[in-house]
Amino acid sequence: MIIGYTRISTPSQNDQLQRDALERAGAERIFSDVGTGSSFERPGLKAALEFARDSQDEVVVWKLDRLGRHVGEIIGTVDDLGRRGIGFRSLTENLSADTASSRLLFTIV
C-alpha cells in the first residue's frame, strides 16, 4: 500500500497540492499535520509510520522537507523505514529509497 503524508505550517495554508500529487502517485491513505517548529510533535507522521506495515508498504511525500525539519531527522526516518522493509519516495526530488542513486545520495548526506 502507498501511504501519503502531507504537512503544512499554518491552518490558513492548504495541503491540496500535496494531496493531489500523492493521489496521482497512488496513495491509498494520506496522513496530515498542520504545524511547524522544533516542539511540534507531528502526530500525523507518527500515525503514518505506525500504520505502515513492515516489508509491505511505501511512505510517499510530496517534497522531502515535509518529512522532517533537518537532514538528520529525514535520514533517520528513512533509515528506520528501510530497516522495517518499508519503501520511501519523495515526488518532487524524484528520490526513492529503493534506487541505488538515492541510497548513495542519502549515504553521502
Sequence and secondary structure as in RCSB ss.txt:
>XXXX:A:sequence
MIIGYTRISTPSQNDQLQRDALERAGAERIFSDVGTGSSFERPGLKAALEFARDSQDEVVVWKLDRLGRHVGEII
GTVDDLGRRGIGFRSLTENLSADTASSRLLFTIV
>XXXX:A:secstr
 EEEEEEESSTTS  HHHHHHHHHTT SEEEEEE  STT   HHHHHHHHHS TTT EEEESSGGGT SSHHHHH
HHHHHHHHTT EEEETTTTEETTSHHHHHHHHH 
